[in-house]
Amino acid sequence: MNESLVQWVLLRRPEYLQEKLGFELERKLGENYTTEQGRIDFAFETKSEILVVELETGINNKAKFEYCLEQVTRYKDIDFVTQKPVKFIILFDEENTSPKFIKPLHDFCEKLDIVLRTYSILDIQKLYKKCLEELSKSTGIHLGPPVAMDVVYLRWLNKVIKPFYDKNADELSITDVRNIFKSRTSFGVYTSLTKYFELIEEKQNGMAGLTDYGKRFRDNYNAEIIKSRASMPDLSTEQKRILLEVLTNGVFTKSKVNIYYFLRFVHLTNGDWLPNSGISEDKEKLKFINFLFGKSYRWTTIRKLLLFTCNQCEELELVERMRLSKSKYDRMVLTTLGSRVLGYLELYLHLRREQLQIPLQI
C-alpha cells in the first residue's frame, strides 16, 4: 500500500492511530499541510501538546532513511503558533523496514528528542478492508453501480433540445431528431442522456415528446446569437436549476447515479486525486475506486468516468477543479451547493431504506 492510503486508513481509525502513537488524541489540526519546510503529513492536539507526525511506509533503503531524517529535522525550523509544546513523531511500518536502519533511527530520535513509533502494514490492510466494507454499507438503498458513458458534458443535452427550440415544438418525430446526428451512435448517446435527465420520452406513434422538465429546459435554451467554437451553447442558469431539480427528485437513472457516486468519491478522498488524462495506472487507487463503485473497470475506463463526470459536476457548479500543472492528479473541492446536494441525496437514500425496512421489523 502506498503512503496516501495508509494515511487515509489511519485518519479514519483514530483508535488504532492513538494506540500506536501512545498519546490520547483530542482533535486533528491538519493533514498534508504544506509549509516552507516541507509538507506535514498530519498533526493532532492532545491535552498538553501538539503532535506533528511524519508518516513513512517501510524504510528499506538509504535514500528513504535520509529523506525521513532530513524532513523531521526541517520540521523543527517551523514557527508553530501555539502555547503548547510541539512533539515530533516518526511513525513507520515495522514489517517492511530493514533491520539495519532501526538502530540509526533510534539514535537520531534520541539525539533530537523525537518520538519513534511503529505500525503494522498487515493491520492497515485489515482496517482498509473494513473501511471499504463500511463505506459500501452506508449508501442507503442500493442504486446500482456507476456506468461508463461517452458523455463528456451536460451541455450536449442541448443537441437534442435544439430542434424543439427551433420549431417551438413539444413533439417531433424520432426520425427528425435522428437526422440531426451524423451517426446512430451519437444519436443513441445523446438521446439516452436526455432520457436519464427526464427531458424527453418516446411515444408509441414514433414521436419524441418533451416532458414538463423538457419543456422548461427548451424554453431556457441559450440561443446561439454569437459565434463560438463550442458545438453547443453552455447551459443557462435556469437549465442548471432544472437539472438539479431532476437530480434530486428521487428517480435514480444512470447519469444521476454517476453524479452521486462522483460527489461521494470527492468527499471520501478529500478531492485529492482526480487523475489527469494519460496518467499511468495506479493499482491501489483503481482497487479503491472499483470497490466504491462496485465495478471491475480498467484504469482507462475509470479515468474517463471520473473526468467526464467531473466536467458535468463543474457545469452544475457542484465541484471546483484545481488543475495542477506539475502533478499527476488534480484536486477537487465540493462547492457549498455540491455539499448540500450530496447531503440531500445521502439523507434521501437513508430515509428510503428506512421506509423499506421499518415494516420488516414486525
Wavefront OBJ file of the C-alpha trace (Angstrom):
o trace
v 0.000 0.000 0.000
v 1.239 3.495 -0.723
v 1.605 6.159 1.936
v -1.513 8.131 0.977
v -3.767 5.086 1.504
v -2.042 4.241 4.801
v -2.689 7.807 5.943
v -6.321 7.585 4.763
v -6.841 4.467 6.898
v -5.064 5.842 9.965
v -7.118 9.029 9.991
v -10.340 7.025 9.720
v -9.279 4.694 12.508
v -8.199 7.164 15.232
v -8.401 4.486 17.925
v -5.683 2.473 16.158
v -3.619 5.598 15.484
v -3.928 6.660 19.111
v -2.765 3.244 20.281
v 0.271 3.318 18.011
v 1.264 6.883 18.854
v 0.825 6.345 22.566
v -0.989 9.639 23.103
v -4.644 10.430 23.786
v -5.706 12.417 20.728
v -8.249 15.226 21.113
v -8.601 16.762 17.652
v -6.914 16.756 14.268
v -5.250 20.058 13.416
v -4.374 19.336 9.824
v -3.227 16.850 7.205
v -0.976 17.246 4.166
v -0.217 20.728 5.468
v 2.299 22.488 3.208
v 4.923 24.669 4.906
v 8.146 26.311 3.774
v 9.969 23.451 5.462
v 8.054 20.703 3.708
v 4.652 19.054 3.933
v 3.414 17.847 7.312
v 1.609 14.526 6.915
v -0.761 15.232 9.816
v -0.891 16.931 13.207
v -3.018 16.358 16.297
v -3.662 18.194 19.528
v -3.664 16.474 22.904
v -4.436 17.997 26.306
v -0.860 19.093 26.823
v 0.944 19.171 23.466
v 0.818 19.329 19.666
v 1.884 16.182 17.804
v 3.435 16.550 14.335
v 3.659 13.183 12.597
v 5.978 12.161 9.785
v 4.406 9.041 8.302
v 6.562 6.507 6.486
v 5.971 3.144 4.897
v 8.879 0.712 5.072
v 12.281 2.401 5.427
v 14.266 -0.057 3.335
v 16.905 1.986 1.533
v 19.406 4.711 2.316
v 17.617 7.393 0.281
v 14.343 6.904 2.156
v 16.167 6.787 5.504
v 17.975 10.068 4.812
v 14.818 11.730 3.495
v 12.893 10.829 6.655
v 15.585 12.246 8.925
v 16.010 15.390 6.852
v 12.252 16.018 6.769
v 11.809 15.799 10.540
v 14.887 17.965 11.099
v 13.346 20.644 8.869
v 10.079 20.444 10.816
v 11.963 21.754 13.837
v 12.553 25.046 11.987
v 8.810 25.700 11.605
v 7.466 28.550 13.705
v 4.346 27.000 15.220
v 1.724 29.427 16.545
v 0.794 27.659 19.770
v 1.264 27.928 23.505
v 1.626 24.157 23.807
v 4.934 22.342 23.317
v 5.326 20.575 19.969
v 6.378 16.942 19.785
v 7.639 15.402 16.548
v 6.914 11.769 15.782
v 8.223 9.398 13.138
v 5.626 6.668 12.525
v 6.856 3.883 10.248
v 5.906 0.384 9.096
v 7.935 -2.107 11.096
v 7.309 -5.110 8.778
v 8.938 -3.523 5.744
v 11.758 -1.616 7.424
v 15.258 -3.038 7.084
v 16.802 -4.023 10.466
v 19.974 -2.105 9.625
v 18.079 1.204 9.877
v 16.418 0.543 13.245
v 19.359 1.489 15.484
v 20.279 4.620 13.466
v 16.647 5.696 13.710
v 16.629 5.240 17.472
v 19.927 7.111 17.811
v 18.699 10.004 15.675
v 15.403 10.302 17.577
v 17.090 10.120 20.962
v 19.568 12.819 19.992
v 16.903 15.286 18.747
v 14.160 14.341 21.232
v 11.896 12.868 18.560
v 9.335 10.175 19.342
v 9.734 6.978 17.317
v 6.679 4.780 16.785
v 5.771 1.844 14.538
v 2.634 0.407 12.957
v 1.899 -2.825 11.113
v 1.069 -2.759 7.412
v -0.837 -6.008 7.967
v -3.062 -4.196 10.472
v -3.542 -1.364 7.967
v -4.603 -3.798 5.232
v -7.226 -5.346 7.534
v -8.503 -1.915 8.597
v -8.566 -0.816 4.958
v -10.898 -3.672 4.058
v -13.178 -2.814 6.978
v -13.269 0.833 5.912
v -14.322 -0.171 2.397
v -16.987 -2.519 3.746
v -18.417 0.244 5.922
v -18.460 2.672 3.012
v -20.388 0.200 0.895
v -22.985 -0.247 3.662
v -23.550 3.459 4.270
v -25.059 4.434 0.942
v -28.689 3.751 1.860
v -30.806 1.827 -0.659
v -28.985 0.105 -3.500
v -28.653 2.274 -6.590
v -26.638 0.016 -8.807
v -23.087 0.927 -9.798
v -21.968 3.888 -11.907
v -21.881 3.238 -15.632
v -19.152 4.407 -18.015
v -20.720 6.502 -20.785
v -19.196 8.676 -23.507
v -20.891 11.786 -22.130
v -18.281 14.481 -21.651
v -20.553 17.479 -20.988
v -24.167 18.034 -19.971
v -24.451 20.882 -22.461
v -24.754 18.104 -25.046
v -28.347 17.843 -23.897
v -28.950 20.935 -25.987
v -28.018 18.980 -29.125
v -31.303 17.101 -28.791
v -33.292 20.034 -27.412
v -32.246 22.492 -30.163
v -34.711 21.247 -32.856
v -37.557 21.521 -30.362
v -36.408 25.074 -29.643
v -36.029 25.994 -33.319
v -39.530 24.757 -34.153
v -41.072 25.721 -30.807
v -42.462 22.189 -30.698
v -43.440 19.889 -27.857
v -43.197 16.823 -30.093
v -41.083 15.802 -33.084
v -40.776 12.549 -34.951
v -37.901 10.366 -33.841
v -36.725 10.419 -37.455
v -36.468 14.223 -37.401
v -34.394 14.080 -34.239
v -32.165 11.301 -35.591
v -31.440 13.268 -38.764
v -29.586 15.890 -36.700
v -26.826 13.408 -35.911
v -24.074 12.109 -38.137
v -24.143 8.635 -36.647
v -26.556 6.323 -34.885
v -24.050 6.028 -32.010
v -24.159 9.774 -31.332
v -27.934 9.755 -31.602
v -28.154 6.908 -29.083
v -25.737 8.501 -26.596
v -27.345 11.949 -26.709
v -30.962 10.825 -26.598
v -30.188 8.419 -23.747
v -28.737 11.373 -21.848
v -31.975 13.355 -22.286
v -33.964 10.358 -21.051
v -31.729 9.927 -17.995
v -32.471 13.549 -17.100
v -36.169 13.037 -17.863
v -36.343 15.697 -20.571
v -37.700 13.515 -23.389
v -39.870 10.432 -23.646
v -40.515 8.249 -26.678
v -44.140 7.689 -27.627
v -45.755 4.739 -29.386
v -46.553 6.698 -32.549
v -42.887 7.181 -33.459
v -42.754 10.585 -31.833
v -40.387 12.027 -29.245
v -42.111 14.305 -26.774
v -40.779 16.764 -24.235
v -41.674 16.136 -20.615
v -42.611 19.045 -18.366
v -38.936 19.220 -17.401
v -38.045 19.141 -21.091
v -40.390 21.997 -21.990
v -38.888 24.190 -19.299
v -35.395 23.165 -20.393
v -36.215 24.097 -24.013
v -37.703 27.450 -23.036
v -34.440 28.346 -21.269
v -32.122 27.352 -24.136
v -29.271 29.812 -24.708
v -29.903 30.936 -28.283
v -26.791 30.872 -30.480
v -26.626 34.595 -31.171
v -22.814 34.836 -31.038
v -20.106 32.957 -32.897
v -18.387 30.294 -30.821
v -16.145 27.299 -31.403
v -18.267 25.302 -28.947
v -20.523 22.744 -30.623
v -23.333 23.606 -28.217
v -24.034 26.661 -26.067
v -23.368 26.432 -22.337
v -26.216 25.537 -20.031
v -28.177 28.571 -18.950
v -28.607 29.222 -15.240
v -32.231 28.113 -15.378
v -31.285 24.935 -17.259
v -28.840 24.114 -14.467
v -31.601 24.647 -11.921
v -33.869 22.280 -13.828
v -31.183 19.580 -13.952
v -30.585 19.946 -10.205
v -34.325 19.621 -9.653
v -34.305 16.419 -11.712
v -31.192 15.171 -9.906
v -32.922 15.421 -6.532
v -36.385 14.136 -7.476
v -35.775 10.601 -6.176
v -35.637 8.854 -9.559
v -32.114 7.464 -9.927
v -31.200 6.980 -13.563
v -27.707 6.120 -14.811
v -26.437 9.692 -15.227
v -27.741 10.708 -11.810
v -26.122 7.671 -10.172
v -22.795 8.625 -11.766
v -23.023 12.139 -10.327
v -23.957 10.855 -6.875
v -21.031 8.424 -6.773
v -18.639 11.081 -8.042
v -19.670 13.516 -5.300
v -19.212 10.715 -2.788
v -15.791 9.932 -4.278
v -14.732 13.572 -3.862
v -15.959 13.577 -0.267
v -14.219 10.338 0.715
v -10.888 11.179 -0.913
v -10.929 14.851 0.143
v -10.745 15.627 -3.567
v -7.024 14.842 -3.579
v -6.706 12.678 -6.664
v -8.560 13.266 -9.888
v -6.333 11.529 -12.469
v -5.110 13.617 -15.381
v -5.530 12.253 -18.899
v -2.716 9.920 -19.877
v -1.600 9.102 -16.333
v -0.340 5.548 -15.863
v -2.319 3.051 -13.808
v -2.268 3.207 -10.019
v -3.336 -0.233 -8.802
v -4.182 0.828 -5.238
v -6.373 3.709 -6.373
v -8.017 1.537 -9.031
v -8.838 -1.071 -6.377
v -10.314 1.580 -4.086
v -12.497 3.140 -6.814
v -13.729 -0.197 -8.143
v -14.686 -1.271 -4.611
v -16.502 2.030 -4.022
v -18.278 1.813 -7.388
v -18.960 -1.927 -7.206
v -17.304 -2.478 -10.579
v -14.218 -4.096 -12.083
v -13.311 -1.408 -14.589
v -9.892 -0.981 -16.122
v -7.869 2.128 -15.287
v -8.605 3.845 -18.626
v -12.348 3.389 -18.144
v -12.224 4.628 -14.536
v -10.149 7.666 -15.537
v -12.622 8.656 -18.268
v -15.610 8.065 -15.998
v -14.122 10.324 -13.311
v -13.014 13.050 -15.724
v -16.270 13.146 -17.683
v -18.417 13.170 -14.547
v -16.192 15.883 -13.083
v -16.938 18.005 -16.165
v -20.661 17.501 -15.613
v -20.422 18.398 -11.931
v -18.453 21.523 -12.827
v -21.219 22.534 -15.218
v -23.761 22.181 -12.419
v -21.444 24.114 -10.064
v -21.207 21.150 -7.682
v -17.406 20.963 -7.669
v -14.451 23.176 -8.414
v -11.436 21.628 -10.074
v -7.904 22.883 -9.494
v -5.583 21.875 -12.324
v -2.053 21.224 -11.084
v 0.472 21.511 -13.912
v 3.262 19.500 -12.271
v 1.139 16.793 -10.708
v -0.330 13.541 -11.990
v -3.554 14.388 -10.164
v -5.773 17.450 -9.997
v -7.610 18.488 -6.848
v -11.346 18.953 -6.444
v -13.457 20.579 -3.778
v -17.177 20.339 -3.243
v -18.850 23.720 -3.528
v -21.392 24.628 -0.877
v -24.035 23.624 -3.427
v -22.270 20.303 -4.096
v -22.025 19.587 -0.385
v -25.733 20.268 0.067
v -26.685 18.086 -2.910
v -24.564 15.194 -1.629
v -26.019 15.594 1.862
v -29.558 15.642 0.481
v -29.039 12.553 -1.697
v -27.492 10.563 1.158
v -30.246 11.585 3.550
v -32.883 10.693 0.954
v -31.330 7.250 0.417
v -31.207 6.580 4.159
v -34.851 7.586 4.553
v -35.877 5.374 1.635
v -34.014 2.474 3.204
v -35.826 3.056 6.496
v -39.142 3.260 4.663
v -38.451 -0.190 3.199
v -37.039 -1.793 6.337
v -39.318 -0.465 9.103
v -42.306 -2.673 8.105
v -39.987 -5.679 8.176
v -39.337 -5.166 11.893
v -42.719 -6.692 12.765
l 1 2 3 4 5 6 7 8 9 10 11 12 13 14 15 16 17 18 19 20 21 22 23 24 25 26 27 28 29 30 31 32 33 34 35 36 37 38 39 40 41 42 43 44 45 46 47 48 49 50 51 52 53 54 55 56 57 58 59 60 61 62 63 64 65 66 67 68 69 70 71 72 73 74 75 76 77 78 79 80 81 82 83 84 85 86 87 88 89 90 91 92 93 94 95 96 97 98 99 100 101 102 103 104 105 106 107 108 109 110 111 112 113 114 115 116 117 118 119 120 121 122 123 124 125 126 127 128 129 130 131 132 133 134 135 136 137 138 139 140 141 142 143 144 145 146 147 148 149 150 151 152 153 154 155 156 157 158 159 160 161 162 163 164 165 166 167 168 169 170 171 172 173 174 175 176 177 178 179 180 181 182 183 184 185 186 187 188 189 190 191 192 193 194 195 196 197 198 199 200 201 202 203 204 205 206 207 208 209 210 211 212 213 214 215 216 217 218 219 220 221 222 223 224 225 226 227 228 229 230 231 232 233 234 235 236 237 238 239 240 241 242 243 244 245 246 247 248 249 250 251 252 253 254 255 256 257 258 259 260 261 262 263 264 265 266 267 268 269 270 271 272 273 274 275 276 277 278 279 280 281 282 283 284 285 286 287 288 289 290 291 292 293 294 295 296 297 298 299 300 301 302 303 304 305 306 307 308 309 310 311 312 313 314 315 316 317 318 319 320 321 322 323 324 325 326 327 328 329 330 331 332 333 334 335 336 337 338 339 340 341 342 343 344 345 346 347 348 349 350 351 352 353 354 355 356 357 358 359 360 361 362
